[in-house]
Amino acid sequence: MKANFKKAILLLPLASVVLFSCKKDKSADPDPTPGYNIPTTYNFASASFTTSQQRIAMLAELTNYIKTTHSNTVAPVLDAQKLKDMYVNINNLFIDTTLNISGIQLKDKTSNAFGLQAELEANFTDAVTASQNAAVSPTTTTASNGVAGKMISGTRYILVDTAGIEYKEFVEKGIMAGVFYYQATTLLNTISTFDNLTVTGGTTAQERAWDEAFGYFGVPVDFPTNITNLKNWGSYCNSVSISLGGTTTVNATIMNAWLKGRAAISNKDDAGRNAARDIIVKTWEKVVAARFITYVKGAKSKIGIEPATVNHNLSEAIGFIRAFKYNSAKTISDSDIDLLQNYFETGGSVNLHTFSTTNLDNAINKMAFLFNLDASLL
């Protein structure tokens, strides 16, 4: 894993407030009673988000392959070329054959603003060496500060790099941030630039852009009534919603906005669209912050007990810090992102073998302050 990663890593109606705890953050809808119908599910005519869903499926297969090393048996040594080929979707390596013939990939949708494409591919290569070390003694921790390999705690087996960062989490959070979050927020933040007059295949370019962004959120069309089969960001949003008051809070706030915004586009209501867009982007960013707090707290609770769980949770947390940078409308400053990451650094680089408990507390408190969150609920 390269230094760039280590240095860079609410049912309320839409007219109400975005609630993330007992602390309130008001987001007013300028037109609470629009002159058109807003459906209760994302079943808009001709809506399609197949490519978004396929990329989510690609990530699942990619990380599942890495997880073959998370075993108490002699796990296979990873193949770097297979990982790279899956990333660009060549040589028919996906178990789901519809992905192989889809004509899409993950790499060309990966933001390269922070060198993520190269980082991921370097990570694939590095993971091979770590898996070789792990294969030597499948039931023994082989990783240590400066040595990549396997960490074991109870039934948890993870593959980590020389700084103790879990490879699977680097790839999963990297793509969740640099592909799914980046693509979705970019589409939303630039939604007004898409043509909303010309209809092709039953939809306008603006409708298709909104649909694609919704697909990256990883929820069913009848979310949050249906919370089965949630993927990636959808699953994390649901976890935050449960922590902060159940599925009638965060989940409904963001889904209502997805529905309102799409209906607004179809009815040429730019103000309604923009209001909904702002709620989605702001709520999603708070989900990132809330999950960071949850994982750091989870790590703290296992210090001295389950080291592999500590590193797993902190690897997740670092990934969430990194995610902020991929949203051009983020409210958190770059300096605060750097400060948060500094809490996990030793000698200028993230090192999950040498963190301090005090710095973990500082990171939790700082994130809670920045996003007006009650950390005790997370």
RODO-2510 file (C-alpha; in nm, 4 decimals, decimal comma):
residues 378
     n   res          X          Y          Z
     1     m     0,0000     0,0000     0,0000
     2     k     0,1530     0,3242    -0,1042
     3     a     0,2179     0,6407     0,0935
     4     n    -0,0460     0,8334    -0,0985
     5     f    -0,3171     0,6335     0,0751
     6     k    -0,1552     0,6619     0,4081
     7     k    -0,1231     1,0341     0,3779
     8     a    -0,4260     1,1307     0,1684
     9     i    -0,7009     0,8139     0,3821
    10     l    -3,2871     1,0072     0,9680
    11     l    -3,9761     0,8389     0,8593
    12     l    -3,9169     1,2235     0,8278
    13     p    -4,0723     1,4070     0,5325
    14     l    -3,8393     1,5937     0,3061
    15     a    -3,9742     1,9241     0,4367
    16     s    -3,8550     1,8431     0,7840
    17     v    -3,5046     1,8189     0,9234
    18     v    -3,2150     1,5873     0,8643
    19     l    -3,1807     1,4197     1,2026
    20     f    -2,8653     1,2440     1,3021
    21     s    -2,8995     1,2527     1,6785
    22     c    -3,0621     1,4768     1,9304
    23     k    -2,8740     1,7545     1,7516
    24     k    -3,0654     1,9057     1,4588
    25     d    -2,9456     2,0190     1,1189
    26     k    -3,2237     2,1909     0,9236
    27     s    -3,2500     2,1403     0,5493
    28     a    -3,5637     2,3173     0,4252
    29     d    -3,7473     2,2114     0,1118
    30     p    -3,8468     2,5307    -0,0776
    31     d    -4,1509     2,3542    -0,2284
    32     p    -4,2921     2,1027     0,0209
    33     t    -4,6097     2,0525    -0,1856
    34     p    -4,5073     2,0368    -0,5510
    35     g    -4,7763     2,0178    -0,8171
    36     y    -4,6830     1,6658    -0,9175
    37     n    -4,6796     1,3220    -0,7599
    38     i    -4,3775     1,1819    -0,5823
    39     p    -4,3809     0,7999    -0,5801
    40     t    -4,3088     0,5971    -0,2700
    41     t    -4,0624     0,3665    -0,4488
    42     y    -3,7974     0,4200    -0,7138
    43     n    -4,0092     0,2718    -0,9896
    44     f    -3,9860     0,5549    -1,2401
    45     a    -4,0674     0,4679    -1,5998
    46     s    -3,7585     0,3560    -1,7921
    47     a    -3,5279     0,4128    -1,4944
    48     s    -3,2175     0,1974    -1,5131
    49     f    -2,9110     0,1698    -1,2942
    50     t    -2,7769    -0,1612    -1,4181
    51     t    -2,4195    -0,0423    -1,4716
    52     s    -2,3969     0,0939    -1,1169
    53     q    -2,5283    -0,2320    -0,9750
    54     q    -2,2892    -0,4343    -1,1902
    55     r    -1,9910    -0,2391    -1,0627
    56     i    -2,1083    -0,3059    -0,7077
    57     a    -2,1195    -0,6765    -0,7973
    58     m    -1,7694    -0,6562    -0,9445
    59     l    -1,6341    -0,5133    -0,6216
    60     a    -1,7992    -0,7929    -0,4251
    61     e    -1,6258    -1,0584    -0,6342
    62     l    -1,2935    -0,8765    -0,6186
    63     t    -1,2966    -0,8518    -0,2404
    64     n    -1,4277    -1,2070    -0,2035
    65     y    -1,1207    -1,3257    -0,3921
    66     i    -0,8911    -1,1380    -0,1530
    67     k    -1,0858    -1,2854     0,1395
    68     t    -0,9881    -1,6359     0,0315
    69     t    -0,6728    -1,5637     0,2331
    70     h    -0,8793    -1,4990     0,5479
    71     s    -0,8721    -1,8601     0,6537
    72     n    -0,7315    -2,0946     0,9165
    73     t    -0,6365    -2,3391     0,6447
    74     v    -0,3690    -2,3197     0,3793
    75     a    -0,5235    -2,0401     0,1775
    76     p    -0,4304    -1,9837    -0,1846
    77     v    -0,1607    -1,7360    -0,2723
    78     l    -0,3228    -1,4434    -0,4489
    79     d    -0,2628    -1,3810    -0,8177
    80     a    -0,1854    -1,0118    -0,8788
    81     q    -0,2668    -1,0366    -1,2477
    82     k    -0,6075    -1,1860    -1,1705
    83     l    -0,6810    -0,8944    -0,9394
    84     k    -0,5712    -0,6445    -1,2026
    85     d    -0,7702    -0,8211    -1,4726
    86     m    -1,0831    -0,8186    -1,2564
    87     y    -1,0299    -0,4464    -1,1984
    88     v    -1,0411    -0,3792    -1,5746
    89     n    -1,2770    -0,6707    -1,6545
    90     i    -1,0747    -0,8749    -1,8988
    91     n    -1,0224    -1,2526    -1,9415
    92     n    -1,3694    -1,3497    -1,8095
    93     l    -1,2748    -1,3861    -1,4443
    94     f    -1,6055    -1,3030    -1,2771
    95     i    -1,8197    -1,5884    -1,1482
    96     d    -2,1272    -1,3916    -1,2568
    97     t    -2,0809    -1,4267    -1,6315
    98     t    -2,3069    -1,1289    -1,7038
    99     l    -2,0320    -0,9109    -1,5592
   100     n    -1,7738    -1,0508    -1,8000
   101     i    -1,9825    -0,9531    -2,1031
   102     s    -2,1142    -0,6256    -1,9612
   103     g    -1,8564    -0,4095    -2,1366
   104     i    -1,7937    -0,2100    -1,8197
   105     q    -1,5183    -0,2065    -1,5598
   106     l    -1,4146    -0,0472    -1,2324
   107     k    -1,0876     0,1133    -1,3300
   108     d    -1,2156     0,3615    -1,5866
   109     k    -1,4687     0,4906    -1,3323
   110     t    -1,2092     0,5281    -1,0592
   111     s    -1,1174     0,8852    -0,9739
   112     n    -0,7488     0,9385    -1,0251
   113     a    -0,7365     1,2772    -0,8522
   114     f    -0,5314     1,1223    -0,5723
   115     g    -0,3586     0,8481    -0,7675
   116     l    -0,6073     0,5831    -0,6625
   117     q    -0,5871     0,3720    -0,9773
   118     a    -0,2133     0,3211    -0,9386
   119     e    -0,2506     0,2657    -0,5638
   120     l    -0,5050    -0,0088    -0,6129
   121     e    -0,2933    -0,1903    -0,8678
   122     a     0,0138    -0,1616    -0,6474
   123     n    -0,1977    -0,2947    -0,3608
   124     f    -0,2874    -0,5992    -0,5706
   125     t     0,0823    -0,6737    -0,6186
   126     d     0,1712    -0,6135    -0,2530
   127     a    -0,1095    -0,8433    -0,1388
   128     v     0,0549    -1,1335    -0,3181
   129     t     0,3668    -1,1151    -0,1003
   130     a     0,1505    -1,0906     0,2106
   131     s    -0,0497    -1,3949     0,1050
   132     q     0,2709    -1,5871     0,0513
   133     n     0,3733    -1,5063     0,4077
   134     a     0,0307    -1,6076     0,5338
   135     a     0,0417    -1,9391     0,3520
   136     v     0,3564    -2,0409     0,5380
   137     s     0,1693    -2,0741     0,8674
   138     p    -0,2087    -2,0416     0,8181
   139     t    -0,2952    -2,0486     1,1897
   140     t    -0,0182    -1,8196     1,3095
   141     t    -0,0012    -1,4412     1,2991
   142     t     0,2772    -1,3627     1,0537
   143     a     0,2270    -0,9851     1,0249
   144     s     0,4074    -0,7321     1,2417
   145     n     0,5180    -0,3708     1,2218
   146     g     0,7002    -0,3539     0,8893
   147     v     0,6037    -0,7063     0,7841
   148     a     0,2989    -0,7863     0,5700
   149     g     0,1069    -1,1054     0,6375
   150     k    -0,1810    -1,2516     0,8360
   151     m    -0,3230    -1,1252     1,1641
   152     i    -0,5363    -1,3602     1,3745
   153     s    -0,7725    -1,2951     1,6665
   154     g    -1,0167    -1,5677     1,7609
   155     t    -1,2038    -1,6481     1,4425
   156     r    -1,0929    -1,3363     1,2550
   157     y    -0,8165    -1,3829     0,9991
   158     i    -0,7108    -1,0819     0,7937
   159     l    -0,4336    -1,0055     0,5482
   160     v    -0,2515    -0,6778     0,6203
   161     d     0,0293    -0,4728     0,4723
   162     t     0,3466    -0,3599     0,6452
   163     a     0,1561    -0,0813     0,8249
   164     g    -0,1154    -0,3160     0,9468
   165     i    -0,3779    -0,1944     0,6965
   166     e    -0,6107    -0,4687     0,5765
   167     y    -0,5800    -0,5290     0,2018
   168     k    -0,9438    -0,6237     0,1584
   169     e    -1,0559    -0,3029     0,3292
   170     f    -0,8157    -0,0900     0,1292
   171     v    -0,9651    -0,2243    -0,1938
   172     e    -1,3264    -0,2200    -0,0750
   173     k    -1,3203     0,1266     0,0812
   174     g    -1,1015     0,2606    -0,1961
   175     i    -1,3507     0,1601    -0,4650
   176     m    -1,6518     0,2531    -0,2524
   177     a    -1,4963     0,5987    -0,2189
   178     g    -1,3170     0,6508    -0,5476
   179     v    -1,5799     0,4886    -0,7717
   180     f    -1,9241     0,4657    -0,6066
   181     y    -1,9162     0,7776    -0,3856
   182     y    -1,7132     0,9769    -0,6363
   183     q    -1,9317     0,8890    -0,9347
   184     a    -2,2594     0,9408    -0,7464
   185     t    -2,1697     1,2741    -0,5893
   186     t    -2,0137     1,3998    -0,9123
   187     l    -2,3321     1,3160    -1,1033
   188     l    -2,5440     1,4847    -0,8356
   189     n    -2,3227     1,7899    -0,7988
   190     t    -2,3230     1,8460    -1,1768
   191     i    -2,6822     1,7342    -1,2409
   192     s    -2,7879     2,0707    -1,3875
   193     t    -2,5371     2,0288    -1,6717
   194     f    -2,7185     1,7241    -1,8130
   195     d    -2,9768     1,7744    -2,0875
   196     n    -3,3337     1,7421    -1,9582
   197     l    -3,5205     1,8072    -2,2827
   198     t    -3,4179     1,5353    -2,5282
   199     v    -3,5774     1,1983    -2,4562
   200     t    -3,3859     0,8889    -2,5635
   201     g    -3,5082     0,5425    -2,4721
   202     g    -3,7779     0,6908    -2,2511
   203     t    -3,5545     0,9162    -2,0377
   204     t    -3,3479     1,2320    -2,0606
   205     a    -2,9756     1,2448    -1,9914
   206     q    -3,0487     1,4178    -1,6619
   207     e    -3,2857     1,1430    -1,5526
   208     r    -3,0303     0,8790    -1,6497
   209     a    -2,7565     1,0561    -1,4539
   210     w    -2,9750     1,0699    -1,1411
   211     d    -3,0643     0,7013    -1,1859
   212     e    -2,6991     0,6021    -1,2178
   213     a    -2,6142     0,7928    -0,9012
   214     f    -2,8984     0,6209    -0,7158
   215     g    -2,7669     0,2836    -0,8308
   216     y    -2,4320     0,3472    -0,6653
   217     f    -2,6087     0,3995    -0,3307
   218     g    -2,6777     0,0259    -0,3191
   219     v    -3,0379    -0,0002    -0,1991
   220     p    -3,3546    -0,1642    -0,3389
   221     v    -3,6182     0,0485    -0,5091
   222     d    -3,8507     0,0082    -0,2073
   223     f    -3,5912     0,1124     0,0504
   224     p    -3,6272     0,1654     0,3443
   225     t    -3,9425    -0,0467     0,3712
   226     n    -3,7204    -0,3166     0,2306
   227     i    -3,3760    -0,3326     0,3864
   228     t    -3,2737    -0,6702     0,2474
   229     n    -2,9773    -0,7165     0,0181
   230     l    -2,8288    -0,3755     0,0937
   231     k    -2,4914    -0,3157    -0,0668
   232     n    -2,1958    -0,1135     0,0523
   233     w    -2,3134     0,2450     0,1135
   234     g    -2,6752     0,1351     0,1526
   235     s    -2,5745    -0,1058     0,4244
   236     y    -2,3703     0,1565     0,6055
   237     c    -2,6541     0,4094     0,5819
   238     n    -2,8904     0,1565     0,7373
   239     s    -2,6455     0,0894     1,0190
   240     v    -2,6230     0,4603     1,0949
   241     s    -3,0008     0,4918     1,0795
   242     i    -3,0437     0,2115     1,3314
   243     s    -2,7869     0,3634     1,5646
   244     l    -2,9439     0,7080     1,5504
   245     g    -3,3100     0,6209     1,5921
   246     g    -3,4153     0,3363     1,3682
   247     t    -3,5048     0,3118     1,0025
   248     t    -3,7445     0,6093     1,0217
   249     t    -3,4613     0,8600     1,0290
   250     v    -3,1522     0,8605     0,8090
   251     n    -3,2823     0,5949     0,5702
   252     a    -3,6099     0,7707     0,4994
   253     t    -3,4523     1,1143     0,4747
   254     i    -3,2117     1,0146     0,2043
   255     m    -3,4557     0,7886     0,0157
   256     n    -3,7249     1,0571     0,0179
   257     a    -3,4698     1,2910    -0,1365
   258     w    -3,3774     1,0388    -0,4072
   259     l    -3,7490     1,0089    -0,4940
   260     k    -3,8214     1,3821    -0,4769
   261     g    -3,5227     1,4729    -0,6883
   262     r    -3,6016     1,2220    -0,9618
   263     a    -3,9662     1,3310    -0,9729
   264     a    -3,8541     1,6935    -0,9834
   265     i    -3,6319     1,6275    -1,2835
   266     s    -3,9151     1,4610    -1,4736
   267     n    -4,1357     1,7621    -1,3961
   268     k    -3,8705     2,0237    -1,4815
   269     d    -3,8614     2,1461    -1,1212
   270     d    -3,5006     2,2559    -1,0910
   271     a    -3,5420     2,4078    -0,7443
   272     g    -3,6962     2,0878    -0,6108
   273     r    -3,4225     1,8827    -0,7758
   274     n    -3,1477     2,0933    -0,6242
   275     a    -3,3015     2,0866    -0,2766
   276     a    -3,3240     1,7079    -0,2918
   277     r    -2,9700     1,6814    -0,4271
   278     d    -2,8342     1,8882    -0,1409
   279     i    -3,0066     1,6688     0,1168
   280     i    -2,8640     1,3514    -0,0380
   281     v    -2,5085     1,4794    -0,0581
   282     k    -2,5137     1,6275     0,2918
   283     t    -2,6760     1,3219     0,4495
   284     w    -2,4401     1,0832     0,2713
   285     e    -2,1415     1,2781     0,3988
   286     k    -2,2709     1,2451     0,7536
   287     v    -2,3063     0,8717     0,7019
   288     v    -1,9353     0,8642     0,6179
   289     a    -1,8557     1,0549     0,9374
   290     a    -2,0838     0,8429     1,1545
   291     r    -1,9366     0,5144     1,0339
   292     f    -1,5864     0,6445     1,0962
   293     i    -1,6816     0,7058     1,4599
   294     t    -1,8399     0,3612     1,4924
   295     y    -1,5312     0,1829     1,3631
   296     v    -1,2865     0,3774     1,5760
   297     k    -1,4982     0,3072     1,8834
   298     g    -1,5103    -0,0582     1,7844
   299     a    -1,1327    -0,0668     1,7566
   300     k    -1,0888     0,0924     2,0981
   301     s    -1,3081    -0,1725     2,2592
   302     k    -1,0802    -0,4516     2,1320
   303     i    -0,7361    -0,3087     2,2118
   304     g    -0,5323    -0,5701     2,3942
   305     i    -0,8003    -0,8326     2,3283
   306     e    -0,8392    -0,8845     1,9535
   307     p    -0,5589    -0,7172     1,7581
   308     a    -0,6884    -0,8357     1,4212
   309     t    -1,0275    -0,6777     1,4947
   310     v    -0,8539    -0,3560     1,5963
   311     n    -0,6687    -0,3404     1,2656
   312     h    -0,9773    -0,4375     1,0681
   313     n    -1,1829    -0,1578     1,2261
   314     l    -0,9106     0,1015     1,1904
   315     s    -0,8568     0,0035     0,8260
   316     e    -1,2271     0,0730     0,7710
   317     a    -1,1986     0,4058     0,9534
   318     i    -0,9032     0,5184     0,7424
   319     g    -1,1019     0,4327     0,4300
   320     f    -1,3871     0,6549     0,5459
   321     i    -1,1514     0,9466     0,6027
   322     r    -1,0290     0,9034     0,2469
   323     a    -1,3824     0,8971     0,1070
   324     f    -1,4484     1,2600     0,1976
   325     k    -1,2025     1,3837    -0,0630
   326     y    -1,4019     1,2357    -0,3494
   327     n    -1,7039     1,4649    -0,2957
   328     s    -1,6515     1,8033    -0,4619
   329     a    -1,9300     1,9512    -0,2438
   330     k    -1,7906     1,8190     0,0834
   331     t    -1,8398     2,0363     0,3905
   332     i    -1,5340     1,9035     0,5727
   333     s    -1,2152     2,0914     0,4917
   334     d    -0,9011     1,9345     0,3519
   335     s    -0,7116     2,0481     0,6608
   336     d    -0,9564     1,8666     0,8878
   337     i    -0,9253     1,5534     0,6740
   338     d    -0,5494     1,5740     0,7138
   339     l    -0,5830     1,6312     1,0880
   340     l    -0,8049     1,3272     1,1274
   341     q    -0,5626     1,1124     0,9345
   342     n    -0,2688     1,2453     1,1340
   343     y    -0,4155     1,0759     1,4415
   344     f    -0,3252     0,7416     1,2808
   345     e     0,0217     0,8354     1,1633
   346     t     0,3711     0,7681     1,2815
   347     g     0,6556     0,9440     1,1056
   348     g     0,4261     1,0923     0,8438
   349     s     0,2563     0,7693     0,7372
   350     v    -0,0459     0,5802     0,8643
   351     n     0,0658     0,2964     1,0871
   352     l    -0,1966     0,0846     1,2590
   353     h     0,0645    -0,0946     1,4662
   354     t     0,1682     0,2206     1,6562
   355     f    -0,1440     0,4350     1,7114
   356     s    -0,2255     0,5857     2,0528
   357     t    -0,5551     0,5457     2,2388
   358     t    -0,5548     0,9191     2,3106
   359     n    -0,5403     0,9923     1,9405
   360     l    -0,8320     0,7585     1,8777
   361     d    -1,0341     0,9587     2,1311
   362     n    -0,9231     1,2802     1,9624
   363     a    -1,0333     1,1481     1,6243
   364     i    -1,3774     1,0468     1,7540
   365     n    -1,4294     1,3818     1,9250
   366     k    -1,3108     1,5809     1,6237
   367     m    -1,5372     1,3977     1,3802
   368     a    -1,8361     1,4262     1,6149
   369     f    -1,7745     1,8000     1,6477
   370     l    -1,7355     1,8580     1,2743
   371     f    -2,0627     1,6846     1,1875
   372     n    -2,2682     1,7686     1,4978
   373     l    -2,2966     1,4018     1,5889
   374     d    -2,3583     1,2412     1,9264
   375     a    -2,0783     0,9861     1,9338
   376     s    -2,2371     0,8035     2,2282
   377     l    -2,5134     0,6830     1,9949
   378     l    -2,2769     0,5367     1,7394
***
